[in-house]
Amino acid sequence: MKKDFDRWNEEKKKINACEGRFYHEREVWWCSLGTNVGYEQDGNGKEFRRPVLVLKALSRHTCLIVPLSSSLHRHQMRIPLGIVGGKEAQAIVSQLRVIDTRRFVSRMDILKQNIFMKIQKAIKVML
């Protein structure tokens, strides 16, 4: 699959000029993840967006997130979340990463505490 790195670089320049967003752990955000190398999780559409779950606040400007997917492939690194933003979703814990809050576009949802704890446990086992 051919990836459009040039168009993503133009979008990234716009994102970099924005202000960061105020956020909390357990929130689900639309996020501009971009076009990434190889098998790293990409954003979709012309704005390279994907829903992400905020796992941990690191600072006012950065946080630890896990990308979400509506593709329901069964795998030990995909944790079912139930309905998020009107769709069945899974957390792709193998794609855990730190991002700048300028990538956040809009808040979608807040994950239930019991499901959030299930994801935290799966990540601890993975590490």
N, CA, C and O atoms as a Tinker XYZ file with bonds, in Angstrom:
   508  protein
     1  N      0.845000   -1.180000    0.000000    73     2
     2  CA     0.000000    0.000000    0.000000    64     1     3
     3  C      0.893000    1.247000    0.000000    63     2     4     5
     4  O      1.816000    1.367000    0.806000    81     3
     5  N      0.602000    2.157000   -0.909000    73     3     6
     6  CA     1.347000    3.409000   -0.995000    64     5     7
     7  C      0.806000    4.389000    0.044000    63     6     8     9
     8  O     -0.406000    4.568000    0.163000    81     7
     9  N      1.692000    5.010000    0.780000    73     7    10
    10  CA     1.298000    5.962000    1.817000    64     9    11
    11  C      1.599000    7.388000    1.359000    63    10    12    13
    12  O      2.601000    7.644000    0.693000    81    11
    13  N      0.708000    8.307000    1.731000    73    11    14
    14  CA     0.823000    9.700000    1.305000    64    13    15
    15  C      1.537000   10.530000    2.379000    63    14    16    17
    16  O      0.901000   11.295000    3.105000    81    15
    17  N      2.861000   10.372000    2.473000    73    15    18
    18  CA     3.647000   11.087000    3.477000    64    17    19
    19  C      3.676000   12.590000    3.210000    63    18    20    21
    20  O      3.696000   13.385000    4.149000    81    19
    21  N      3.679000   12.983000    1.942000    73    19    22
    22  CA     3.740000   14.410000    1.614000    64    21    23
    23  C      2.500000   15.144000    2.113000    63    22    24    25
    24  O      2.619000   16.212000    2.715000    81    23
    25  N      1.310000   14.590000    1.873000    73    23    26
    26  CA     0.077000   15.236000    2.335000    64    25    27
    27  C      0.036000   15.258000    3.867000    63    26    28    29
    28  O     -0.424000   16.234000    4.459000    81    27
    29  N      0.512000   14.193000    4.506000    73    27    30
    30  CA     0.550000   14.164000    5.971000    64    29    31
    31  C      1.490000   15.244000    6.504000    63    30    32    33
    32  O      1.173000   15.892000    7.501000    81    31
    33  N      2.632000   15.448000    5.863000    73    31    34
    34  CA     3.565000   16.489000    6.323000    64    33    35
    35  C      2.919000   17.872000    6.269000    63    34    36    37
    36  O      3.161000   18.693000    7.153000    81    35
    37  N      2.106000   18.147000    5.253000    73    35    38
    38  CA     1.396000   19.427000    5.178000    64    37    39
    39  C      0.388000   19.552000    6.315000    63    38    40    41
    40  O      0.269000   20.615000    6.924000    81    39
    41  N     -0.335000   18.481000    6.605000    73    39    42
    42  CA    -1.305000   18.487000    7.713000    64    41    43
    43  C     -0.586000   18.655000    9.050000    63    42    44    45
    44  O     -1.068000   19.361000    9.937000    81    43
    45  N      0.563000   18.006000    9.188000    73    43    46
    46  CA     1.341000   18.073000   10.429000    64    45    47
    47  C      1.813000   19.505000   10.722000    63    46    48    49
    48  O      1.875000   19.905000   11.885000    81    47
    49  N      2.137000   20.260000    9.704000    73    47    50
    50  CA     2.531000   21.658000    9.889000    64    49    51
    51  C      1.381000   22.462000   10.500000    63    50    52    53
    52  O      1.606000   23.303000   11.371000    81    51
    53  N      0.159000   22.206000   10.049000    73    51    54
    54  CA    -1.019000   22.894000   10.591000    64    53    55
    55  C     -1.242000   22.504000   12.049000    63    54    56    57
    56  O     -1.533000   23.358000   12.887000    81    55
    57  N     -1.105000   21.220000   12.350000    73    55    58
    58  CA    -1.304000   20.718000   13.716000    64    57    59
    59  C     -0.279000   21.335000   14.661000    63    58    60    61
    60  O     -0.615000   21.716000   15.782000    81    59
    61  N      0.961000   21.432000   14.213000    73    59    62
    62  CA     2.028000   21.977000   15.041000    64    61    63
    63  C      1.767000   23.433000   15.426000    63    62    64    65
    64  O      2.219000   23.883000   16.479000    81    63
    65  N      1.051000   24.166000   14.593000    73    63    66
    66  CA     0.758000   25.577000   14.862000    64    65    67
    67  C     -0.415000   25.761000   15.833000    63    66    68    69
    68  O     -0.681000   26.883000   16.266000    81    67
    69  N     -1.109000   24.691000   16.176000    73    67    70
    70  CA    -2.278000   24.764000   17.070000    64    69    71
    71  C     -1.870000   24.755000   18.537000    63    70    72    73
    72  O     -0.718000   24.490000   18.883000    81    71
    73  N     -2.837000   25.048000   19.381000    73    71    74
    74  CA    -2.660000   24.941000   20.831000    64    73    75
    75  C     -2.969000   23.507000   21.272000    63    74    76    77
    76  O     -3.761000   22.814000   20.633000    81    75
    77  N     -2.343000   23.072000   22.357000    73    75    78
    78  CA    -2.656000   21.773000   22.929000    64    77    79
    79  C     -4.046000   21.785000   23.556000    63    78    80    81
    80  O     -4.635000   22.847000   23.758000    81    79
    81  N     -4.558000   20.613000   23.858000    73    79    82
    82  CA    -5.892000   20.479000   24.436000    64    81    83
    83  C     -5.812000   20.041000   25.887000    63    82    84    85
    84  O     -4.875000   19.357000   26.297000    81    83
    85  N     -6.814000   20.450000   26.656000    73    83    86
    86  CA    -6.954000   19.994000   28.037000    64    85    87
    87  C     -7.637000   18.633000   27.991000    63    86    88    89
    88  O     -8.634000   18.478000   27.286000    81    87
    89  N     -7.136000   17.657000   28.713000    73    87    90
    90  CA    -7.626000   16.280000   28.612000    64    89    91
    91  C     -7.569000   15.587000   29.972000    63    90    92    93
    92  O     -6.970000   16.102000   30.917000    81    91
    93  N     -8.192000   14.423000   30.062000    73    91    94
    94  CA    -8.153000   13.579000   31.258000    64    93    95
    95  C     -7.950000   12.128000   30.847000    63    94    96    97
    96  O     -8.290000   11.735000   29.731000    81    95
    97  N     -7.399000   11.347000   31.746000    73    95    98
    98  CA    -7.294000    9.902000   31.534000    64    97    99
    99  C     -8.697000    9.326000   31.362000    63    98   100   101
   100  O     -9.659000    9.845000   31.929000    81    99
   101  N     -8.813000    8.253000   30.580000    73    99   102
   102  CA   -10.053000    7.529000   30.253000    64   101   103
   103  C    -10.848000    8.193000   29.131000    63   102   104   105
   104  O    -11.834000    7.623000   28.664000    81   103
   105  N    -10.443000    9.382000   28.691000    73   103   106
   106  CA   -11.177000   10.021000   27.601000    64   105   107
   107  C    -10.789000    9.395000   26.261000    63   106   108   109
   108  O     -9.655000    8.959000   26.059000    81   107
   109  N    -11.764000    9.363000   25.354000    73   107   110
   110  CA   -11.538000    8.918000   23.983000    64   109   111
   111  C    -11.620000   10.156000   23.099000    63   110   112   113
   112  O    -12.599000   10.901000   23.147000    81   111
   113  N    -10.591000   10.368000   22.299000    73   111   114
   114  CA   -10.491000   11.542000   21.435000    64   113   115
   115  C    -10.314000   11.122000   19.977000    63   114   116   117
   116  O     -9.707000   10.091000   19.687000    81   115
   117  N    -10.852000   11.935000   19.064000    73   115   118
   118  CA   -10.420000   11.865000   17.675000    64   117   119
   119  C     -9.050000   12.510000   17.664000    63   118   120   121
   120  O     -8.858000   13.579000   18.243000    81   119
   121  N     -8.103000   11.872000   17.012000    73   119   122
   122  CA    -6.710000   12.300000   17.078000    64   121   123
   123  C     -6.084000   12.199000   15.690000    63   122   124   125
   124  O     -6.323000   11.230000   14.970000    81   123
   125  N     -5.293000   13.182000   15.315000    73   123   126
   126  CA    -4.574000   13.147000   14.039000    64   125   127
   127  C     -3.281000   12.355000   14.231000    63   126   128   129
   128  O     -2.252000   12.914000   14.610000    81   127
   129  N     -3.342000   11.048000   13.966000    73   127   130
   130  CA    -2.168000   10.190000   14.134000    64   129   131
   131  C     -1.247000   10.224000   12.930000    63   130   132   133
   132  O     -0.053000    9.950000   13.052000    81   131
   133  N     -1.791000   10.559000   11.767000    73   131   134
   134  CA    -0.950000   10.711000   10.592000    64   133   135
   135  C     -0.710000    9.429000    9.824000    63   134   136   137
   136  O     -1.361000    8.407000   10.041000    81   135
   137  N      0.249000    9.522000    8.917000    73   135   138
   138  CA     0.724000    8.387000    8.138000    64   137   139
   139  C      2.043000    7.968000    8.754000    63   138   140   141
   140  O      2.975000    8.767000    8.849000    81   139
   141  N      2.121000    6.731000    9.168000    73   139   142
   142  CA     3.284000    6.242000    9.892000    64   141   143
   143  C      4.031000    5.177000    9.098000    63   142   144   145
   144  O      3.546000    4.715000    8.065000    81   143
   145  N      5.177000    4.798000    9.566000    73   143   146
   146  CA     6.045000    3.859000    8.875000    64   145   147
   147  C      5.565000    2.425000    9.064000    63   146   148   149
   148  O      5.173000    2.036000   10.164000    81   147
   149  N      5.597000    1.653000    8.007000    73   147   150
   150  CA     5.318000    0.216000    8.069000    64   149   151
   151  C      3.987000   -0.139000    8.683000    63   150   152   153
   152  O      2.937000    0.306000    8.219000    81   151
   153  N      4.032000   -0.946000    9.736000    73   151   154
   154  CA     2.818000   -1.468000   10.355000    64   153   155
   155  C      2.330000   -0.651000   11.545000    63   154   156   157
   156  O      1.413000   -1.077000   12.247000    81   155
   157  N      2.927000    0.517000   11.784000    73   155   158
   158  CA     2.432000    1.388000   12.837000    64   157   159
   159  C      1.038000    1.866000   12.456000    63   158   160   161
   160  O      0.755000    2.099000   11.281000    81   159
   161  N      0.175000    2.010000   13.444000    73   159   162
   162  CA    -1.217000    2.381000   13.199000    64   161   163
   163  C     -1.311000    3.785000   12.615000    63   162   164   165
   164  O     -0.778000    4.737000   13.185000    81   163
   165  N     -1.988000    3.910000   11.477000    73   163   166
   166  CA    -2.181000    5.195000   10.801000    64   165   167
   167  C     -3.523000    5.798000   11.176000    63   166   168   169
   168  O     -4.422000    5.108000   11.656000    81   167
   169  N     -3.639000    7.101000   10.947000    73   167   170
   170  CA    -4.932000    7.749000   10.969000    64   169   171
   171  C     -5.626000    7.476000    9.640000    63   170   172   173
   172  O     -4.998000    6.986000    8.702000    81   171
   173  N     -6.914000    7.790000    9.553000    73   171   174
   174  CA    -7.683000    7.537000    8.337000    64   173   175
   175  C     -8.219000    8.832000    7.748000    63   174   176   177
   176  O     -8.275000    9.860000    8.423000    81   175
   177  N     -8.606000    8.771000    6.498000    73   175   178
   178  CA    -9.250000    9.895000    5.836000    64   177   179
   179  C     -8.286000   11.007000    5.496000    63   178   180   181
   180  O     -7.078000   10.892000    5.701000    81   179
   181  N     -8.842000   12.089000    4.972000    73   179   182
   182  CA    -7.996000   13.195000    4.507000    64   181   183
   183  C     -7.308000   13.921000    5.654000    63   182   184   185
   184  O     -6.323000   14.626000    5.434000    81   183
   185  N     -7.815000   13.760000    6.882000    73   183   186
   186  CA    -7.204000   14.422000    8.036000    64   185   187
   187  C     -6.418000   13.460000    8.909000    63   186   188   189
   188  O     -5.952000   13.837000    9.985000    81   187
   189  N     -6.265000   12.219000    8.458000    73   187   190
   190  CA    -5.426000   11.213000    9.123000    64   189   191
   191  C     -5.833000   10.981000   10.578000    63   190   192   193
   192  O     -4.981000   10.899000   11.463000    81   191
   193  N     -7.133000   10.877000   10.816000    73   191   194
   194  CA    -7.638000   10.763000   12.194000    64   193   195
   195  C     -7.985000    9.334000   12.568000    63   194   196   197
   196  O     -8.304000    8.494000   11.727000    81   195
   197  N     -7.906000    9.097000   13.883000    73   195   198
   198  CA    -8.269000    7.805000   14.463000    64   197   199
   199  C     -8.665000    8.067000   15.908000    63   198   200   201
   200  O     -8.091000    8.949000   16.547000    81   199
   201  N     -9.632000    7.323000   16.440000    73   199   202
   202  CA    -9.928000    7.471000   17.863000    64   201   203
   203  C     -8.803000    6.870000   18.705000    63   202   204   205
   204  O     -8.220000    5.843000   18.355000    81   203
   205  N     -8.519000    7.531000   19.812000    73   203   206
   206  CA    -7.498000    7.050000   20.746000    64   205   207
   207  C     -8.036000    7.171000   22.176000    63   206   208   209
   208  O     -8.894000    8.004000   22.469000    81   207
   209  N     -7.515000    6.332000   23.039000    73   207   210
   210  CA    -7.855000    6.360000   24.462000    64   209   211
   211  C     -6.674000    6.932000   25.230000    63   210   212   213
   212  O     -5.544000    6.474000   25.065000    81   211
   213  N     -6.931000    7.936000   26.074000    73   211   214
   214  CA    -5.877000    8.507000   26.916000    64   213   215
   215  C     -5.664000    7.564000   28.105000    63   214   216   217
   216  O     -6.562000    7.364000   28.923000    81   215
   217  N     -4.465000    6.995000   28.185000    73   215   218
   218  CA    -4.128000    6.068000   29.273000    64   217   219
   219  C     -3.520000    6.775000   30.475000    63   218   220   221
   220  O     -3.838000    6.460000   31.621000    81   219
   221  N     -2.643000    7.733000   30.202000    73   219   222
   222  CA    -1.910000    8.369000   31.302000    64   221   223
   223  C     -1.525000    9.788000   30.911000    63   222   224   225
   224  O     -1.008000   10.029000   29.820000    81   223
   225  N     -1.785000   10.712000   31.812000    73   223   226
   226  CA    -1.335000   12.090000   31.640000    64   225   227
   227  C      0.144000   12.142000   32.006000    63   226   228   229
   228  O      0.535000   11.679000   33.077000    81   227
   229  N      0.958000   12.697000   31.132000    73   227   230
   230  CA     2.384000   12.841000   31.404000    64   229   231
   231  C      2.732000   14.286000   31.738000    63   230   232   233
   232  O      3.568000   14.555000   32.601000    81   231
   233  N      2.088000   15.198000   31.050000    73   231   234
   234  CA     2.270000   16.629000   31.296000    64   233   235
   235  C      1.075000   17.352000   30.693000    63   234   236   237
   236  O      0.144000   16.726000   30.186000    81   235
   237  N      1.113000   18.665000   30.754000    73   235   238
   238  CA     0.049000   19.450000   30.128000    64   237   239
   239  C      0.051000   19.256000   28.612000    63   238   240   241
   240  O     -0.977000   19.417000   27.955000    81   239
   241  N      1.212000   18.909000   28.069000    73   239   242
   242  CA     1.383000   18.852000   26.622000    64   241   243
   243  C      1.474000   17.449000   26.033000    63   242   244   245
   244  O      1.315000   17.280000   24.825000    81   243
   245  N      1.726000   16.451000   26.857000    73   243   246
   246  CA     1.888000   15.091000   26.334000    64   245   247
   247  C      1.131000   14.082000   27.182000    63   246   248   249
   248  O      0.886000   14.285000   28.371000    81   247
   249  N      0.767000   12.979000   26.521000    73   247   250
   250  CA     0.085000   11.893000   27.231000    64   249   251
   251  C      0.357000   10.571000   26.521000    63   250   252   253
   252  O      0.774000   10.538000   25.363000    81   251
   253  N      0.112000    9.503000   27.237000    73   251   254
   254  CA     0.244000    8.153000   26.719000    64   253   255
   255  C     -1.121000    7.725000   26.209000    63   254   256   257
   256  O     -2.112000    7.807000   26.936000    81   255
   257  N     -1.181000    7.265000   24.956000    73   255   258
   258  CA    -2.464000    6.866000   24.364000    64   257   259
   259  C     -2.364000    5.470000   23.774000    63   258   260   261
   260  O     -1.273000    4.931000   23.583000    81   259
   261  N     -3.522000    4.900000   23.492000    73   259   262
   262  CA    -3.602000    3.661000   22.725000    64   261   263
   263  C     -4.635000    3.889000   21.622000    63   262   264   265
   264  O     -5.749000    4.328000   21.908000    81   263
   265  N     -4.282000    3.597000   20.355000    73   263   266
   266  CA    -5.232000    3.759000   19.263000    64   265   267
   267  C     -6.375000    2.752000   19.379000    63   266   268   269
   268  O     -6.208000    1.657000   19.915000    81   267
   269  N     -7.536000    3.151000   18.865000    73   267   270
   270  CA    -8.705000    2.282000   18.846000    64   269   271
   271  C     -9.021000    1.865000   17.410000    63   270   272   273
   272  O     -8.635000    2.538000   16.454000    81   271
   273  N     -9.720000    0.761000   17.281000    73   271   274
   274  CA   -10.126000    0.269000   15.972000    64   273   275
   275  C    -11.539000   -0.282000   16.049000    63   274   276   277
   276  O    -11.947000   -0.836000   17.070000    81   275
   277  N    -12.282000   -0.126000   14.963000    73   275   278
   278  CA   -13.606000   -0.735000   14.885000    64   277   279
   279  C    -13.519000   -2.084000   14.184000    63   278   280   281
   280  O    -14.516000   -2.798000   14.081000    81   279
   281  N    -12.337000   -2.434000   13.703000    73   279   282
   282  CA   -12.099000   -3.758000   13.116000    64   281   283
   283  C    -11.991000   -4.751000   14.279000    63   282   284   285
   284  O    -11.158000   -4.578000   15.169000    81   283
   285  N    -12.819000   -5.772000   14.269000    73   283   286
   286  CA   -12.935000   -6.649000   15.440000    64   285   287
   287  C    -12.159000   -7.959000   15.307000    63   286   288   289
   288  O    -12.686000   -9.028000   15.616000    81   287
   289  N    -10.896000   -7.878000   14.844000    73   287   290
   290  CA   -10.037000   -9.055000   14.779000    64   289   291
   291  C     -9.702000   -9.506000   16.196000    63   290   292   293
   292  O     -9.369000   -8.684000   17.050000    81   291
   293  N     -9.789000  -10.802000   16.445000    73   291   294
   294  CA    -9.441000  -11.312000   17.773000    64   293   295
   295  C     -7.928000  -11.474000   17.862000    63   294   296   297
   296  O     -7.303000  -12.110000   17.013000    81   295
   297  N     -7.362000  -10.894000   18.894000    73   295   298
   298  CA    -5.917000  -10.968000   19.119000    64   297   299
   299  C     -5.671000  -10.596000   20.572000    63   298   300   301
   300  O     -6.413000   -9.793000   21.139000    81   299
   301  N     -4.639000  -11.170000   21.184000    73   299   302
   302  CA    -4.354000  -10.898000   22.595000    64   301   303
   303  C     -3.944000   -9.448000   22.837000    63   302   304   305
   304  O     -4.016000   -8.978000   23.972000    81   303
   305  N     -3.517000   -8.729000   21.803000    73   303   306
   306  CA    -3.119000   -7.322000   21.931000    64   305   307
   307  C     -4.256000   -6.368000   21.573000    63   306   308   309
   308  O     -4.043000   -5.159000   21.481000    81   307
   309  N     -5.462000   -6.901000   21.369000    73   307   310
   310  CA    -6.653000   -6.080000   21.098000    64   309   311
   311  C     -7.666000   -6.345000   22.206000    63   310   312   313
   312  O     -8.141000   -7.468000   22.373000    81   311
   313  N     -7.986000   -5.302000   22.957000    73   311   314
   314  CA    -8.888000   -5.430000   24.096000    64   313   315
   315  C    -10.257000   -4.854000   23.719000    63   314   316   317
   316  O    -10.359000   -3.673000   23.386000    81   315
   317  N    -11.318000   -5.684000   23.770000    73   315   318
   318  CA   -12.657000   -5.173000   23.447000    64   317   319
   319  C    -13.106000   -4.111000   24.447000    63   318   320   321
   320  O    -12.907000   -4.255000   25.653000    81   319
   321  N    -13.718000   -3.037000   23.926000    73   319   322
   322  CA   -14.177000   -1.926000   24.762000    64   321   323
   323  C    -15.693000   -1.813000   24.817000    63   322   324   325
   324  O    -16.227000   -1.113000   25.678000    81   323
   325  N    -16.387000   -2.480000   23.923000    73   323   326
   326  CA   -17.825000   -2.272000   23.792000    64   325   327
   327  C    -18.066000   -1.133000   22.812000    63   326   328   329
   328  O    -17.252000   -0.891000   21.921000    81   327
   329  N    -19.183000   -0.435000   22.978000    73   327   330
   330  CA   -19.541000    0.655000   22.071000    64   329   331
   331  C    -18.832000    1.947000   22.489000    63   330   332   333
   332  O    -18.954000    2.398000   23.628000    81   331
   333  N    -18.095000    2.527000   21.547000    73   331   334
   334  CA   -17.409000    3.811000   21.757000    64   333   335
   335  C    -17.731000    4.688000   20.551000    63   334   336   337
   336  O    -17.456000    4.309000   19.412000    81   335
   337  N    -18.304000    5.839000   20.796000    73   335   338
   338  CA   -18.650000    6.732000   19.697000    64   337   339
   339  C    -19.620000    6.112000   18.712000    63   338   340   341
   340  O    -19.580000    6.418000   17.520000    81   339
   341  N    -20.491000    5.242000   19.200000    73   339   342
   342  CA   -21.508000    4.622000   18.356000    64   341   343
   343  C    -21.062000    3.371000   17.613000    63   342   344   345
   344  O    -21.853000    2.788000   16.871000    81   343
   345  N    -19.800000    2.937000   17.797000    73   343   346
   346  CA   -19.295000    1.745000   17.121000    64   345   347
   347  C    -18.654000    0.791000   18.112000    63   346   348   349
   348  O    -18.120000    1.216000   19.136000    81   347
   349  N    -18.707000   -0.489000   17.811000    73   347   350
   350  CA   -17.978000   -1.494000   18.574000    64   349   351
   351  C    -16.490000   -1.209000   18.388000    63   350   352   353
   352  O    -16.043000   -0.997000   17.261000    81   351
   353  N    -15.720000   -1.200000   19.467000    73   351   354
   354  CA   -14.313000   -0.807000   19.367000    64   353   355
   355  C    -13.402000   -1.738000   20.153000    63   354   356   357
   356  O    -13.823000   -2.427000   21.082000    81   355
   357  N    -12.143000   -1.732000   19.746000    73   355   358
   358  CA   -11.087000   -2.450000   20.448000    64   357   359
   359  C     -9.903000   -1.510000   20.631000    63   358   360   361
   360  O     -9.639000   -0.660000   19.782000    81   359
   361  N     -9.191000   -1.668000   21.750000    73   359   362
   362  CA    -7.951000   -0.936000   21.994000    64   361   363
   363  C     -6.801000   -1.785000   21.465000    63   362   364   365
   364  O     -6.697000   -2.965000   21.800000    81   363
   365  N     -5.946000   -1.200000   20.650000    73   363   366
   366  CA    -4.798000   -1.912000   20.084000    64   365   367
   367  C     -3.597000   -1.636000   20.988000    63   366   368   369
   368  O     -2.797000   -0.743000   20.710000    81   367
   369  N     -3.475000   -2.407000   22.072000    73   367   370
   370  CA    -2.475000   -2.105000   23.101000    64   369   371
   371  C     -1.038000   -2.250000   22.608000    63   370   372   373
   372  O     -0.129000   -1.674000   23.205000    81   371
   373  N     -0.813000   -2.997000   21.547000    73   371   374
   374  CA     0.541000   -3.124000   20.995000    64   373   375
   375  C      1.018000   -1.826000   20.334000    63   374   376   377
   376  O      2.205000   -1.684000   20.042000    81   375
   377  N      0.096000   -0.874000   20.095000    73   375   378
   378  CA     0.432000    0.385000   19.427000    64   377   379
   379  C      0.504000    1.567000   20.399000    63   378   380   381
   380  O      0.416000    2.723000   19.985000    81   379
   381  N      0.661000    1.275000   21.672000    73   379   382
   382  CA     0.798000    2.269000   22.740000    64   381   383
   383  C      1.869000    3.297000   22.375000    63   382   384   385
   384  O      2.942000    2.926000   21.898000    81   383
   385  N      1.586000    4.593000   22.595000    73   383   386
   386  CA     2.580000    5.618000   22.270000    64   385   387
   387  C      2.312000    6.924000   22.995000    63   386   388   389
   388  O      1.218000    7.150000   23.512000    81   387
   389  N      3.329000    7.782000   23.026000    73   387   390
   390  CA     3.214000    9.127000   23.590000    64   389   391
   391  C      2.905000   10.085000   22.435000    63   390   392   393
   392  O      3.510000   10.004000   21.366000    81   391
   393  N      1.949000   10.994000   22.673000    73   391   394
   394  CA     1.638000   12.011000   21.668000    64   393   395
   395  C      1.565000   13.387000   22.318000    63   394   396   397
   396  O      1.430000   13.507000   23.535000    81   395
   397  N      1.655000   14.407000   21.499000    73   395   398
   398  CA     1.437000   15.788000   21.908000    64   397   399
   399  C     -0.067000   16.054000   21.832000    63   398   400   401
   400  O     -0.737000   15.568000   20.921000    81   399
   401  N     -0.596000   16.818000   22.778000    73   399   402
   402  CA    -2.041000   17.078000   22.813000    64   401   403
   403  C     -2.515000   17.971000   21.669000    63   402   404   405
   404  O     -3.721000   18.138000   21.486000    81   403
   405  N     -1.599000   18.546000   20.899000    73   403   406
   406  CA    -2.001000   19.296000   19.710000    64   405   407
   407  C     -2.605000   18.377000   18.656000    63   406   408   409
   408  O     -3.292000   18.843000   17.747000    81   407
   409  N     -2.354000   17.079000   18.770000    73   407   410
   410  CA    -2.938000   16.111000   17.826000    64   409   411
   411  C     -4.427000   15.878000   18.092000    63   410   412   413
   412  O     -5.140000   15.414000   17.202000    81   411
   413  N     -4.910000   16.192000   19.297000    73   411   414
   414  CA    -6.324000   15.978000   19.619000    64   413   415
   415  C     -7.214000   16.894000   18.801000    63   414   416   417
   416  O     -6.923000   18.081000   18.650000    81   415
   417  N     -8.304000   16.342000   18.272000    73   415   418
   418  CA    -9.252000   17.111000   17.467000    64   417   419
   419  C    -10.516000   17.393000   18.264000    63   418   420   421
   420  O    -10.896000   18.551000   18.439000    81   419
   421  N    -11.174000   16.334000   18.750000    73   419   422
   422  CA   -12.392000   16.511000   19.550000    64   421   423
   423  C    -12.604000   15.288000   20.441000    63   422   424   425
   424  O    -12.262000   14.163000   20.078000    81   423
   425  N    -13.170000   15.540000   21.604000    73   423   426
   426  CA   -13.432000   14.452000   22.547000    64   425   427
   427  C    -14.678000   13.704000   22.123000    63   426   428   429
   428  O    -15.688000   14.314000   21.769000    81   427
   429  N    -14.608000   12.387000   22.158000    73   427   430
   430  CA   -15.719000   11.535000   21.734000    64   429   431
   431  C    -16.510000   10.958000   22.898000    63   430   432   433
   432  O    -17.740000   10.921000   22.866000    81   431
   433  N    -15.793000   10.507000   23.930000    73   431   434
   434  CA   -16.428000    9.682000   24.951000    64   433   435
   435  C    -15.515000    9.609000   26.172000    63   434   436   437
   436  O    -14.380000   10.084000   26.143000    81   435
   437  N    -16.029000    9.008000   27.242000    73   435   438
   438  CA   -15.221000    8.669000   28.415000    64   437   439
   439  C    -15.454000    7.193000   28.687000    63   438   440   441
   440  O    -16.596000    6.753000   28.823000    81   439
   441  N    -14.378000    6.434000   28.767000    73   439   442
   442  CA   -14.468000    4.995000   28.967000    64   441   443
   443  C    -14.871000    4.669000   30.402000    63   442   444   445
   444  O    -14.449000    5.348000   31.338000    81   443
   445  N    -15.674000    3.645000   30.573000    73   443   446
   446  CA   -16.077000    3.203000   31.913000    64   445   447
   447  C    -14.836000    2.729000   32.682000    63   446   448   449
   448  O    -13.918000    2.137000   32.115000    81   447
   449  N    -14.841000    3.006000   33.971000    73   447   450
   450  CA   -13.697000    2.697000   34.835000    64   449   451
   451  C    -13.315000    1.217000   34.788000    63   450   452   453
   452  O    -12.126000    0.902000   34.722000    81   451
   453  N    -14.285000    0.302000   34.819000    73   451   454
   454  CA   -13.972000   -1.138000   34.842000    64   453   455
   455  C    -13.290000   -1.591000   33.547000    63   454   456   457
   456  O    -12.415000   -2.456000   33.589000    81   455
   457  N    -13.667000   -1.032000   32.415000    73   455   458
   458  CA   -13.031000   -1.387000   31.144000    64   457   459
   459  C    -11.638000   -0.764000   31.071000    63   458   460   461
   460  O    -10.699000   -1.388000   30.577000    81   459
   461  N    -11.508000    0.463000   31.561000    73   459   462
   462  CA   -10.208000    1.131000   31.595000    64   461   463
   463  C     -9.210000    0.320000   32.423000    63   462   464   465
   464  O     -8.055000    0.169000   32.025000    81   463
   465  N     -9.644000   -0.197000   33.560000    73   463   466
   466  CA    -8.770000   -1.001000   34.422000    64   465   467
   467  C     -8.359000   -2.302000   33.713000    63   466   468   469
   468  O     -7.243000   -2.784000   33.903000    81   467
   469  N     -9.251000   -2.860000   32.905000    73   467   470
   470  CA    -8.943000   -4.070000   32.134000    64   469   471
   471  C     -7.807000   -3.787000   31.136000    63   470   472   473
   472  O     -6.920000   -4.619000   30.948000    81   471
   473  N     -7.842000   -2.624000   30.509000    73   471   474
   474  CA    -6.799000   -2.241000   29.557000    64   473   475
   475  C     -5.479000   -2.005000   30.286000    63   474   476   477
   476  O     -4.428000   -2.443000   29.818000    81   475
   477  N     -5.524000   -1.320000   31.421000    73   475   478
   478  CA    -4.300000   -1.090000   32.204000    64   477   479
   479  C     -3.653000   -2.421000   32.595000    63   478   480   481
   480  O     -2.431000   -2.562000   32.538000    81   479
   481  N     -4.462000   -3.376000   32.984000    73   479   482
   482  CA    -3.951000   -4.694000   33.378000    64   481   483
   483  C     -3.304000   -5.397000   32.185000    63   482   484   485
   484  O     -2.236000   -5.993000   32.325000    81   483
   485  N     -3.940000   -5.334000   31.015000    73   483   486
   486  CA    -3.394000   -5.974000   29.817000    64   485   487
   487  C     -2.055000   -5.358000   29.434000    63   486   488   489
   488  O     -1.156000   -6.067000   28.983000    81   487
   489  N     -1.911000   -4.051000   29.608000    73   487   490
   490  CA    -0.658000   -3.371000   29.277000    64   489   491
   491  C      0.436000   -3.762000   30.261000    63   490   492   493
   492  O      1.580000   -3.966000   29.854000    81   491
   493  N      0.114000   -3.869000   31.538000    73   491   494
   494  CA     1.110000   -4.291000   32.532000    64   493   495
   495  C      1.626000   -5.691000   32.227000    63   494   496   497
   496  O      2.819000   -5.962000   32.371000    81   495
   497  N      0.723000   -6.589000   31.801000    73   495   498
   498  CA     1.122000   -7.951000   31.441000    64   497   499
   499  C      2.028000   -7.927000   30.211000    63   498   500   501
   500  O      2.989000   -8.691000   30.129000    81   499
   501  N      1.717000   -7.045000   29.252000    73   499   502
   502  CA     2.495000   -6.933000   28.016000    64   501   503
   503  C      3.920000   -6.463000   28.307000    63   502   504   505
   504  O      4.866000   -6.916000   27.663000    81   503
   505  N      4.076000   -5.559000   29.271000    73   503   506
   506  CA     5.399000   -5.012000   29.585000    64   505   507
   507  C      6.140000   -5.962000   30.486000    63   506   508
   508  O      7.278000   -5.689000   30.869000    81   507
